[in-house]
């Protein structure tokens, strides 16, 4: 075998979205793009807000010398200071520029965080359904992801979490609003999580870090947002990108914020900076660091996502799907009307509607559909979603 057997196995586990994407290409070539409704990808079609476009032009036209040279691996000091100021008000904790590391998207941030924290054999707890890449990121750095099932409404099952924590547990990753469910963790849940991790850390004589992967943080539809973990738990790392809230996923820009009072905070930050370099990211893109400095309080049109969420929820529940109403992000995670969701997805695909099987997120029996697409795509998918449901139920 020319390549690693482990990588081949990982590729198979991670291939569900790619498979559905490729099937969509085939169907579009056969039946025409306007007749195929691909809800499988989380690639927003929304354009960046006008303020972002203006900041891009301003940064690109800045005549000052050195704007595209190397900077400290953590990022431009003035950019980190602007982010720290914005984040301090949100977290009710005073952060400074030295608590911020600019990153190449949330994926880059998660990798430098796990490389900094993990020793071989350390465990990282994730909640199922989960973003499948967490398993690969943990493995990248000698660790192991451990999945803990959530409750039927996808909220945290604290008894299951407590039972999963061992002496090898180094961190817990949360994602709210969640991909693939759209669920938003409440303040009560976050405070209970913080109390549990504090108790377990004291019991084991070492910190269990809480890592928030929050690229959907600002795509929130109602109610109180999930509190930033830095507000409720000292041993926290907050990781976000602007891929979703500014609709610039191709620009790979975000940051890691470290609670200033977290265990071994100076070494944690120094490790993040070092790992930013040795993992090959070196530094976040210079141009977009300067852009995001200017738009920390800008967000895409959340109302457009809310409107699509409401339409889909109304139609899915009318049809008969068992589905939790998402509080944020741009995904639904309905229960399949057939126990084997792959059988149901075959029926959907025959109706030219493409979704992703739940087993790709550690939750067989469900499927994910995205609504970050034009209204015509979402509305066009509704007849197929209804026809497939009726066919599955009627045998």
KEKE-3310 file (N, C-alpha, C; in steps of 0.2 Angstrom, whole numbers, plus 5000, padded with zeros to 4 digits):
npx = (5004:5003:5001:4998:4989:4981:4978:4970:4959:4954:4951:4940:4931:4929:4922:4909:4902:4910:4907:4893:4893:4900:4891:4881:4886:4887:4873:4868:4875:4868:4854:4853:4857:4847:4838:4842:4844:4855:4859:4869:4881:4891:4894:4893:4883:4880:4886:4900:4897:4895:4903:4914:4919:4923:4933:4942:4946:4951:4962:4970:4974:4981:4996:5006:5023:5028:5017:5014:5023:5032:5025:5025:5023:5011:5002:4998:5001:4992:4980:4977:4975:4964:4954:4955:4950:4937:4932:4934:4923:4912:4915:4917:4929:4945:4955:4971:4981:4991:4984:4979:4979:4982:4975:4974:4960:4947:4950:4964:4966:4961:4970:4983:4980:4977:4989:4997:4992:4991:4998:5005:4992:4983:4966:4952:4937:4922:4906:4893:4880:4895:4907:4916:4930:4936:4941:4951:4960:4963:4970:4981:4990:4994:4984:4967:4951:4936:4920:4905:4888:4874:4859:4841:4837:4849:4856:4868:4873:4875:4878:4883:4894:4902:4904:4913:4925:4942:4958:4966:4959:4961:4955:4939:4929:4918:4904:4895:4883:4879:4887:4882:4869:4863:4860:4860:4869:4863:4865:4864:4867:4881:4886:4884:4892:4905:4906:4906:4918:4927:4926:4930:4943:4950:4948:4957:4969:4974:4972:4957:4955:4944:4938:4932:4924:4919:4914:4901:4896:4890:4879:4864:4848:4837:4834:4845:4863:4875:4885:4902:4915:4926:4920:4914:4923:4939:4950:4950:4950:4946:4940:4938:4932:4931:4924:4910:4902:4906:4906:4917:4924:4934:4945:4952:4953:4955:4954:4963:4958:4964:4960:4966:4969:4970:4976:4994:4995:5004:5013:5004:5000:5012:5015:5005:5009:5021:5017:5009:5019:5027:5018:5016:5008:5013:5009:4994:4984:4991:4984:4970:4970:4971:4960:4949:4951:4945:4931:4925:4913:4903:4892:4885:4869:4859:4845:4841:4845:4838:4825:4825:4827:4815:4806:4810:4808:4795:4790:4796:4791:4778:4777:4780:4793:4804:4812:4823:4822:4833:4843:4853:4867:4867:4860:4850:4846:4838:4828:4829:4816:4817:4825:4839:4848:4854:4847:4836:4842:4846:4833:4830:4840:4836:4825:4832:4837:4850:4858:4867:4873:4869:4878:4890:4893:4894:4881:4871:4856:4851:4851:4859:4855:4858:4855:4861:4859:4853:4836:4829:4834:4832:4818:4815:4819:4809:4797:4804:4809:4796:4790:4799:4799:4785:4786:4795:4788:4777:4782)
npy = (4994:5011:5022:5027:5015:5019:5032:5030:5023:5034:5043:5036:5037:5050:5053:5056:5068:5072:5062:5064:5077:5074:5065:5075:5083:5074:5071:5084:5086:5076:5079:5093:5108:5116:5107:5099:5097:5101:5100:5097:5103:5114:5127:5143:5153:5166:5183:5192:5205:5223:5231:5223:5221:5234:5236:5226:5232:5244:5239:5233:5243:5251:5261:5260:5254:5237:5230:5217:5208:5196:5195:5195:5178:5176:5186:5202:5215:5226:5221:5210:5217:5224:5214:5208:5218:5219:5206:5206:5213:5205:5193:5197:5197:5203:5204:5204:5209:5199:5188:5183:5174:5174:5165:5152:5150:5141:5127:5127:5133:5124:5113:5119:5121:5108:5101:5109:5105:5091:5076:5060:5048:5055:5060:5067:5074:5073:5078:5068:5070:5075:5085:5078:5079:5082:5070:5067:5078:5076:5064:5068:5073:5064:5061:5055:5055:5055:5050:5056:5053:5064:5070:5066:5078:5084:5091:5092:5078:5076:5066:5056:5062:5064:5050:5047:5054:5052:5048:5051:5061:5076:5087:5095:5097:5109:5115:5127:5138:5122:5111:5096:5100:5112:5116:5126:5129:5132:5145:5140:5127:5128:5133:5123:5113:5119:5119:5105:5101:5108:5102:5089:5092:5096:5084:5076:5082:5090:5101:5100:5105:5117:5118:5128:5128:5139:5144:5148:5156:5169:5168:5167:5164:5167:5171:5170:5171:5157:5158:5164:5153:5157:5166:5158:5148:5145:5138:5138:5139:5148:5147:5153:5157:5168:5163:5160:5170:5181:5177:5172:5160:5155:5163:5160:5164:5168:5167:5162:5163:5164:5161:5172:5168:5154:5137:5137:5147:5156:5147:5140:5149:5152:5140:5138:5148:5144:5131:5136:5140:5128:5119:5123:5134:5146:5161:5169:5175:5191:5201:5199:5199:5212:5216:5210:5217:5229:5225:5219:5220:5216:5207:5194:5194:5189:5187:5182:5169:5165:5166:5156:5145:5145:5142:5129:5122:5123:5116:5104:5098:5099:5089:5078:5074:5070:5082:5093:5109:5121:5132:5141:5143:5135:5122:5108:5093:5080:5066:5050:5043:5030:5017:5014:5026:5027:5020:5028:5040:5036:5035:5049:5054:5049:5057:5068:5076:5080:5075:5073:5058:5054:5045:5050:5059:5053:5049:5038:5035:5047:5062:5076:5092:5106:5124:5135:5141:5148:5153:5147:5135:5129:5129:5122:5109:5105:5097:5085:5081:5079:5069:5059:5056:5051:5040:5032:5030:5023:5012)
npz = (5000:4996:5003:5021:5030:5041:5037:5026:5032:5039:5029:5024:5034:5034:5023:5020:5017:5006:4997:4995:4989:4977:4972:4970:4960:4949:4947:4944:4932:4924:4926:4926:4934:4940:4944:4954:4971:4982:4998:5006:5010:5021:5016:5015:5005:5006:5004:5009:5022:5018:5025:5028:5015:5012:5021:5017:5004:5009:5017:5007:4999:5007:5009:5017:5021:5023:5025:5021:5026:5037:5053:5071:5077:5083:5078:5072:5084:5086:5081:5089:5101:5098:5096:5109:5117:5112:5116:5130:5135:5132:5139:5151:5158:5159:5146:5137:5123:5123:5127:5116:5100:5084:5070:5057:5053:5062:5062:5061:5073:5082:5080:5084:5097:5102:5099:5108:5120:5122:5127:5122:5121:5129:5132:5123:5126:5116:5110:5105:5092:5083:5075:5063:5061:5073:5079:5070:5072:5085:5085:5076:5085:5094:5103:5108:5103:5112:5112:5118:5121:5118:5125:5120:5115:5111:5120:5133:5142:5157:5167:5158:5154:5165:5168:5158:5160:5163:5171:5160:5153:5145:5140:5135:5121:5115:5105:5100:5094:5087:5075:5070:5073:5076:5089:5104:5118:5134:5146:5159:5157:5153:5165:5173:5167:5168:5182:5184:5177:5185:5197:5194:5189:5201:5209:5202:5202:5192:5178:5168:5152:5144:5128:5117:5101:5091:5078:5074:5082:5082:5074:5078:5083:5093:5110:5124:5121:5121:5134:5133:5136:5143:5152:5162:5166:5171:5166:5151:5133:5120:5104:5088:5071:5057:5047:5045:5052:5045:5033:5025:5022:5014:5017:5029:5043:5060:5078:5094:5110:5126:5143:5155:5168:5167:5170:5170:5161:5154:5148:5140:5130:5125:5119:5110:5101:5097:5091:5081:5072:5070:5065:5053:5049:5052:5053:5054:5040:5034:5027:5030:5044:5046:5041:5049:5061:5059:5059:5070:5076:5067:5057:5047:5038:5049:5049:5037:5038:5049:5043:5034:5042:5049:5039:5035:5047:5049:5038:5039:5051:5048:5038:5045:5051:5064:5073:5080:5084:5078:5086:5081:5070:5054:5051:5050:5060:5057:5063:5054:5045:5043:5051:5047:5041:5029:5019:5019:5014:5001:4995:4996:4988:4976:4973:4970:4980:4991:5006:5021:5029:5046:5052:5049:5058:5070:5074:5069:5061:5059:5049:5041:5036:5027:5027:5021:5009:4993:4993:4983:4981:4993:4994:4983:4987:4995:4990:4987:4999:5006:4998:4999:5013:5014:5005:5012:5024:5020:5015)
capx = (5000:5007:5000:4996:4983:4977:4975:4965:4954:4952:4948:4934:4926:4927:4921:4902:4901:4913:4903:4887:4895:4902:4885:4877:4889:4884:4866:4867:4877:4863:4847:4853:4858:4841:4834:4845:4844:4861:4859:4874:4887:4890:4898:4888:4883:4880:4892:4902:4894:4898:4908:4920:4922:4926:4939:4947:4949:4956:4968:4973:4976:4986:5002:5012:5027:5029:5010:5013:5029:5031:5024:5025:5019:5004:4999:4999:4999:4986:4974:4976:4973:4957:4950:4955:4945:4930:4931:4933:4916:4908:4917:4917:4935:4949:4960:4975:4984:4995:4980:4976:4984:4978:4975:4972:4953:4946:4954:4971:4966:4960:4976:4988:4978:4978:4996:5000:4990:4991:5004:5003:4988:4978:4960:4949:4930:4918:4899:4890:4884:4900:4911:4920:4937:4939:4944:4957:4964:4966:4975:4986:4994:4995:4978:4962:4944:4931:4913:4900:4882:4870:4852:4838:4836:4855:4859:4873:4871:4881:4880:4887:4901:4906:4907:4918:4931:4947:4964:4969:4956:4965:4951:4933:4928:4911:4903:4888:4878:4882:4886:4877:4862:4860:4858:4863:4870:4861:4870:4863:4871:4888:4888:4885:4898:4911:4906:4908:4925:4931:4926:4934:4950:4952:4948:4962:4975:4976:4967:4954:4954:4938:4940:4926:4925:4913:4913:4894:4894:4885:4873:4860:4841:4833:4836:4852:4868:4879:4891:4909:4918:4930:4916:4912:4928:4946:4954:4946:4952:4940:4943:4933:4934:4926:4921:4903:4899:4908:4905:4923:4927:4940:4951:4955:4955:4951:4959:4962:4959:4966:4959:4972:4970:4970:4982:5000:4993:5010:5016:4999:5000:5018:5014:5000:5013:5026:5014:5007:5024:5030:5013:5017:5003:5017:5005:4987:4985:4992:4979:4964:4971:4970:4952:4945:4952:4940:4924:4924:4906:4900:4889:4881:4862:4856:4838:4840:4846:4832:4819:4825:4826:4808:4802:4811:4806:4788:4788:4798:4787:4771:4778:4780:4799:4806:4817:4825:4822:4840:4844:4858:4871:4863:4859:4845:4848:4831:4828:4827:4810:4819:4831:4845:4847:4857:4842:4832:4846:4845:4826:4830:4844:4832:4821:4837:4839:4856:4859:4873:4871:4871:4884:4896:4893:4893:4874:4867:4848:4849:4854:4860:4854:4861:4851:4865:4859:4848:4829:4826:4837:4828:4811:4815:4820:4804:4793:4807:4809:4790:4789:4804:4796:4779:4788:4798:4783:4772:4785)
capy = (5000:5017:5027:5025:5012:5023:5038:5027:5022:5040:5045:5033:5039:5057:5054:5056:5075:5072:5057:5067:5082:5071:5063:5081:5085:5069:5072:5090:5085:5072:5082:5100:5111:5118:5101:5095:5102:5099:5103:5093:5107:5120:5132:5148:5157:5173:5187:5196:5212:5228:5234:5219:5222:5240:5235:5223:5237:5249:5235:5231:5250:5254:5261:5259:5248:5231:5227:5210:5205:5193:5198:5190:5172:5177:5190:5209:5217:5230:5217:5206:5221:5226:5208:5207:5223:5217:5200:5207:5215:5199:5188:5200:5196:5207:5200:5208:5206:5193:5182:5181:5171:5174:5158:5151:5147:5137:5121:5129:5135:5117:5109:5121:5120:5101:5100:5112:5102:5084:5071:5054:5044:5059:5059:5073:5072:5077:5076:5066:5071:5079:5087:5072:5081:5082:5064:5067:5083:5073:5059:5072:5076:5059:5060:5051:5058:5050:5052:5055:5054:5069:5068:5066:5085:5085:5094:5089:5073:5077:5059:5052:5065:5062:5044:5047:5057:5048:5052:5053:5066:5082:5093:5094:5102:5110:5118:5130:5134:5116:5108:5097:5100:5119:5117:5131:5127:5137:5147:5135:5121:5130:5134:5116:5110:5122:5116:5098:5101:5111:5096:5083:5094:5096:5077:5072:5086:5093:5104:5098:5111:5117:5121:5130:5128:5143:5148:5150:5160:5175:5166:5165:5166:5170:5169:5172:5167:5153:5162:5162:5149:5161:5169:5154:5143:5148:5133:5139:5141:5150:5147:5155:5160:5172:5160:5160:5176:5186:5174:5172:5154:5154:5167:5156:5169:5168:5168:5158:5167:5160:5164:5174:5164:5147:5134:5137:5151:5158:5141:5138:5154:5151:5134:5140:5152:5139:5126:5140:5140:5122:5115:5126:5139:5152:5166:5170:5180:5197:5206:5198:5201:5220:5217:5208:5222:5234:5223:5214:5220:5216:5200:5193:5195:5183:5186:5178:5162:5164:5165:5149:5140:5145:5139:5122:5119:5123:5111:5097:5096:5097:5083:5073:5073:5071:5086:5098:5116:5124:5139:5144:5140:5134:5115:5104:5086:5077:5059:5047:5039:5023:5016:5014:5032:5026:5018:5034:5044:5033:5038:5056:5055:5047:5063:5073:5080:5077:5077:5069:5053:5055:5041:5054:5064:5049:5048:5034:5035:5054:5065:5083:5096:5113:5129:5141:5141:5152:5151:5143:5128:5126:5128:5116:5103:5103:5092:5079:5079:5076:5063:5053:5054:5047:5033:5028:5028:5019:5005)
capz = (5000:4995:5009:5027:5031:5045:5034:5022:5036:5041:5023:5023:5039:5033:5016:5018:5014:4999:4993:4993:4985:4971:4969:4967:4953:4944:4946:4941:4925:4921:4926:4926:4941:4943:4946:4959:4977:4987:5005:5010:5012:5025:5013:5014:4998:5008:5002:5015:5023:5014:5029:5027:5008:5012:5025:5012:5000:5013:5019:5001:4997:5012:5006:5022:5019:5027:5027:5019:5028:5043:5059:5077:5075:5086:5074:5073:5091:5087:5079:5095:5106:5096:5098:5116:5120:5111:5119:5137:5137:5131:5144:5158:5160:5156:5142:5134:5117:5125:5128:5109:5095:5077:5068:5050:5054:5068:5061:5063:5080:5086:5079:5088:5104:5104:5100:5114:5127:5122:5127:5119:5125:5132:5129:5122:5125:5111:5111:5099:5086:5083:5069:5063:5061:5080:5080:5066:5075:5091:5082:5074:5090:5099:5108:5106:5105:5116:5110:5124:5118:5121:5127:5114:5112:5109:5126:5137:5147:5162:5170:5153:5153:5171:5168:5153:5162:5166:5172:5154:5150:5145:5137:5132:5116:5114:5099:5101:5090:5085:5069:5064:5076:5077:5096:5107:5125:5138:5152:5165:5155:5153:5172:5176:5164:5172:5189:5184:5175:5190:5202:5191:5189:5208:5211:5198:5203:5186:5175:5162:5149:5140:5122:5113:5094:5090:5072:5073:5088:5080:5070:5084:5081:5098:5117:5126:5118:5125:5137:5131:5141:5147:5157:5167:5168:5170:5161:5145:5127:5115:5097:5083:5065:5054:5041:5045:5054:5040:5026:5022:5024:5010:5019:5034:5048:5067:5084:5100:5116:5132:5149:5158:5174:5166:5172:5166:5155:5150:5143:5135:5125:5121:5116:5104:5096:5094:5087:5075:5068:5068:5061:5046:5048:5053:5055:5051:5034:5036:5025:5034:5051:5047:5039:5055:5066:5058:5059:5076:5078:5061:5056:5041:5039:5052:5048:5031:5040:5053:5039:5031:5047:5051:5034:5035:5053:5048:5033:5041:5056:5045:5034:5050:5053:5071:5072:5085:5081:5079:5089:5078:5064:5048:5050:5054:5061:5058:5063:5048:5046:5043:5056:5043:5037:5022:5015:5017:5010:4994:4993:4995:4982:4970:4973:4969:4986:4994:5013:5024:5034:5053:5055:5048:5064:5076:5076:5065:5061:5058:5044:5042:5030:5028:5024:5019:5001:4991:4994:4977:4982:4999:4992:4978:4990:5000:4988:4987:5006:5008:4994:5002:5019:5013:5003:5018:5029:5017:5013)
cpx = (5004:5007:4998:4989:4978:4974:4969:4959:4950:4948:4941:4929:4924:4924:4913:4900:4903:4909:4896:4888:4896:4895:4880:4880:4887:4877:4865:4869:4871:4856:4847:4853:4852:4836:4836:4846:4849:4861:4864:4880:4886:4894:4893:4889:4882:4886:4894:4899:4898:4904:4915:4923:4925:4933:4944:4950:4953:4962:4973:4977:4981:4993:5008:5016:5027:5022:5009:5019:5027:5029:5025:5020:5012:5000:5000:4997:4993:4980:4972:4973:4965:4952:4950:4950:4938:4928:4930:4926:4912:4909:4917:4924:4940:4955:4964:4977:4988:4991:4977:4981:4980:4980:4972:4965:4953:4949:4961:4971:4966:4967:4982:4986:4979:4985:5000:4999:4991:4998:5001:4998:4982:4972:4956:4941:4926:4911:4896:4882:4889:4903:4916:4928:4940:4943:4951:4962:4967:4972:4981:4992:4995:4989:4973:4955:4940:4924:4908:4893:4878:4863:4848:4837:4843:4859:4864:4870:4876:4883:4884:4894:4905:4908:4912:4925:4935:4953:4968:4965:4959:4960:4944:4932:4920:4910:4896:4888:4882:4881:4887:4870:4859:4859:4862:4863:4867:4866:4870:4868:4879:4890:4889:4891:4905:4911:4909:4916:4930:4932:4931:4942:4953:4953:4955:4969:4978:4971:4964:4952:4947:4939:4933:4928:4919:4913:4906:4891:4889:4879:4868:4853:4837:4836:4843:4857:4872:4884:4898:4912:4922:4927:4915:4917:4935:4950:4951:4951:4946:4943:4937:4936:4929:4923:4914:4900:4901:4907:4911:4927:4934:4946:4954:4958:4951:4956:4957:4963:4960:4964:4965:4974:4970:4977:4988:4999:4999:5012:5010:4999:5006:5018:5010:5005:5018:5023:5011:5013:5026:5025:5013:5012:5008:5014:4998:4988:4986:4986:4973:4965:4969:4962:4948:4946:4947:4932:4922:4916:4901:4898:4885:4874:4859:4849:4837:4841:4840:4826:4819:4824:4819:4804:4803:4808:4798:4786:4790:4793:4780:4771:4778:4787:4800:4812:4818:4825:4829:4839:4849:4862:4866:4862:4853:4848:4842:4833:4826:4821:4811:4825:4838:4844:4850:4852:4837:4835:4846:4838:4827:4834:4840:4827:4825:4838:4845:4857:4865:4871:4873:4877:4890:4898:4893:4886:4870:4859:4846:4852:4854:4859:4856:4856:4855:4865:4853:4841:4827:4828:4833:4821:4810:4816:4814:4799:4797:4808:4802:4789:4793:4801:4790:4781:4791:4793:4778:4775:4785)
cpy = (5006:5022:5024:5021:5016:5029:5036:5026:5029:5043:5042:5036:5046:5059:5056:5063:5075:5068:5061:5073:5079:5068:5069:5083:5080:5070:5079:5090:5081:5076:5090:5103:5113:5113:5097:5100:5099:5103:5100:5097:5112:5125:5138:5152:5164:5177:5191:5203:5217:5231:5230:5220:5229:5240:5231:5228:5242:5245:5234:5238:5253:5255:5261:5253:5243:5228:5220:5206:5200:5197:5193:5184:5172:5182:5198:5211:5221:5226:5213:5211:5223:5220:5207:5212:5221:5211:5201:5209:5209:5194:5191:5198:5200:5203:5206:5205:5200:5187:5179:5179:5171:5168:5158:5147:5143:5130:5122:5130:5128:5113:5112:5120:5113:5099:5103:5108:5095:5080:5064:5050:5048:5059:5066:5071:5076:5074:5074:5068:5076:5080:5082:5073:5081:5076:5064:5072:5080:5068:5062:5073:5070:5057:5056:5055:5053:5053:5051:5057:5060:5066:5069:5073:5088:5090:5090:5084:5073:5070:5056:5055:5064:5055:5043:5050:5052:5052:5054:5059:5073:5088:5090:5099:5102:5115:5121:5137:5128:5114:5100:5099:5107:5121:5122:5130:5133:5140:5142:5129:5122:5131:5127:5112:5113:5119:5109:5097:5103:5105:5091:5085:5094:5088:5074:5076:5089:5096:5100:5104:5111:5121:5122:5131:5132:5147:5151:5154:5166:5174:5163:5168:5169:5167:5171:5167:5162:5158:5160:5158:5152:5165:5165:5149:5145:5144:5133:5141:5142:5151:5149:5157:5164:5169:5160:5166:5182:5183:5174:5166:5152:5158:5164:5161:5168:5169:5163:5163:5162:5164:5166:5171:5156:5144:5134:5141:5154:5153:5139:5143:5153:5145:5135:5144:5148:5134:5130:5139:5133:5117:5118:5132:5146:5158:5166:5175:5187:5202:5205:5199:5209:5221:5216:5213:5227:5232:5218:5214:5219:5208:5200:5194:5188:5182:5182:5170:5160:5162:5158:5144:5139:5141:5132:5119:5118:5117:5104:5094:5095:5091:5077:5071:5074:5075:5091:5104:5119:5131:5144:5140:5139:5127:5113:5097:5082:5069:5056:5043:5032:5022:5016:5021:5032:5024:5024:5039:5042:5035:5045:5058:5054:5053:5069:5078:5076:5080:5072:5064:5055:5051:5045:5058:5060:5048:5044:5035:5043:5056:5073:5086:5103:5118:5136:5142:5146:5149:5146:5136:5125:5124:5122:5110:5100:5097:5085:5076:5076:5069:5057:5051:5049:5040:5029:5025:5023:5012:5005)
cpz = (5000:5000:5015:5027:5036:5042:5029:5026:5038:5035:5022:5028:5038:5027:5014:5015:5007:4995:4991:4988:4978:4968:4966:4961:4948:4942:4942:4933:4921:4920:4925:4933:4944:4945:4951:4965:4983:4993:5010:5013:5017:5022:5011:5008:5000:5006:5009:5016:5019:5018:5029:5020:5008:5016:5021:5007:5004:5015:5013:4998:5001:5010:5010:5020:5025:5029:5025:5021:5034:5048:5065:5075:5078:5083:5076:5080:5091:5085:5086:5100:5104:5098:5106:5120:5118:5115:5127:5139:5136:5137:5151:5162:5156:5152:5138:5127:5118:5126:5121:5104:5089:5074:5060:5051:5060:5068:5063:5070:5084:5086:5084:5095:5106:5104:5106:5120:5127:5123:5124:5124:5129:5128:5128:5121:5120:5112:5105:5098:5086:5076:5069:5063:5068:5081:5076:5069:5081:5090:5080:5079:5096:5104:5105:5108:5107:5115:5116:5121:5122:5122:5120:5111:5111:5115:5129:5142:5152:5166:5165:5153:5159:5171:5163:5155:5165:5168:5166:5151:5151:5144:5135:5127:5116:5108:5099:5098:5087:5078:5071:5067:5076:5084:5099:5115:5129:5143:5157:5163:5155:5160:5175:5173:5167:5179:5189:5182:5181:5196:5200:5191:5196:5210:5208:5199:5197:5182:5169:5158:5145:5134:5118:5106:5092:5084:5071:5078:5087:5076:5075:5082:5087:5105:5118:5123:5123:5128:5134:5137:5146:5153:5163:5169:5166:5166:5154:5139:5122:5108:5092:5077:5062:5048:5040:5047:5049:5033:5022:5023:5020:5013:5025:5039:5054:5072:5089:5105:5122:5139:5153:5164:5173:5169:5167:5160:5151:5145:5138:5129:5121:5117:5109:5099:5093:5089:5080:5070:5065:5064:5054:5044:5048:5056:5051:5045:5036:5034:5029:5041:5051:5045:5046:5060:5066:5059:5064:5078:5072:5060:5050:5043:5042:5051:5042:5033:5044:5049:5036:5036:5049:5045:5034:5041:5052:5043:5035:5046:5053:5041:5039:5053:5061:5071:5078:5082:5083:5082:5086:5073:5058:5046:5053:5054:5062:5059:5057:5050:5045:5047:5053:5039:5030:5017:5014:5013:5002:4991:4991:4989:4976:4968:4971:4974:4990:5001:5015:5029:5041:5055:5054:5054:5070:5078:5070:5066:5060:5051:5044:5035:5031:5024:5023:5012:4999:4992:4989:4978:4988:4997:4987:4981:4994:4997:4988:4995:5009:5004:4997:5008:5018:5010:5008:5023:5026:5014:5005)
residu = (UNK:UNK:UNK:UNK:UNK:UNK:UNK:UNK:UNK:UNK:UNK:UNK:UNK:UNK:UNK:UNK:UNK:UNK:UNK:UNK:UNK:UNK:UNK:UNK:UNK:UNK:UNK:UNK:UNK:UNK:UNK:UNK:UNK:UNK:UNK:UNK:UNK:UNK:UNK:UNK:UNK:UNK:UNK:UNK:UNK:UNK:UNK:UNK:UNK:UNK:UNK:UNK:UNK:UNK:UNK:UNK:UNK:UNK:UNK:UNK:UNK:UNK:UNK:UNK:UNK:UNK:UNK:UNK:UNK:UNK:UNK:UNK:UNK:UNK:UNK:UNK:UNK:UNK:UNK:UNK:UNK:UNK:UNK:UNK:UNK:UNK:UNK:UNK:UNK:UNK:UNK:UNK:UNK:UNK:UNK:UNK:UNK:UNK:UNK:UNK:UNK:UNK:UNK:UNK:UNK:UNK:UNK:UNK:UNK:UNK:UNK:UNK:UNK:UNK:UNK:UNK:UNK:UNK:UNK:UNK:UNK:UNK:UNK:UNK:UNK:UNK:UNK:UNK:UNK:UNK:UNK:UNK:UNK:UNK:UNK:UNK:UNK:UNK:UNK:UNK:UNK:UNK:UNK:UNK:UNK:UNK:UNK:UNK:UNK:UNK:UNK:UNK:UNK:UNK:UNK:UNK:UNK:UNK:UNK:UNK:UNK:UNK:UNK:UNK:UNK:UNK:UNK:UNK:UNK:UNK:UNK:UNK:UNK:UNK:UNK:UNK:UNK:UNK:UNK:UNK:UNK:UNK:UNK:UNK:UNK:UNK:UNK:UNK:UNK:UNK:UNK:UNK:UNK:UNK:UNK:UNK:UNK:UNK:UNK:UNK:UNK:UNK:UNK:UNK:UNK:UNK:UNK:UNK:UNK:UNK:UNK:UNK:UNK:UNK:UNK:UNK:UNK:UNK:UNK:UNK:UNK:UNK:UNK:UNK:UNK:UNK:UNK:UNK:UNK:UNK:UNK:UNK:UNK:UNK:UNK:UNK:UNK:UNK:UNK:UNK:UNK:UNK:UNK:UNK:UNK:UNK:UNK:UNK:UNK:UNK:UNK:UNK:UNK:UNK:UNK:UNK:UNK:UNK:UNK:UNK:UNK:UNK:UNK:UNK:UNK:UNK:UNK:UNK:UNK:UNK:UNK:UNK:UNK:UNK:UNK:UNK:UNK:UNK:UNK:UNK:UNK:UNK:UNK:UNK:UNK:UNK:UNK:UNK:UNK:UNK:UNK:UNK:UNK:UNK:UNK:UNK:UNK:UNK:UNK:UNK:UNK:UNK:UNK:UNK:UNK:UNK:UNK:UNK:UNK:UNK:UNK:UNK:UNK:UNK:UNK:UNK:UNK:UNK:UNK:UNK:UNK:UNK:UNK:UNK:UNK:UNK:UNK:UNK:UNK:UNK:UNK:UNK:UNK:UNK:UNK:UNK:UNK:UNK:UNK:UNK:UNK:UNK:UNK:UNK:UNK:UNK:UNK:UNK:UNK:UNK:UNK:UNK:UNK:UNK:UNK:UNK:UNK:UNK:UNK:UNK:UNK:UNK:UNK:UNK:UNK:UNK:UNK:UNK:UNK:UNK:UNK:UNK:UNK:UNK:UNK:UNK:UNK:UNK:UNK:UNK:UNK:UNK:UNK:UNK:UNK:UNK:UNK:UNK:UNK:UNK:UNK:UNK:UNK:UNK:UNK)
# end
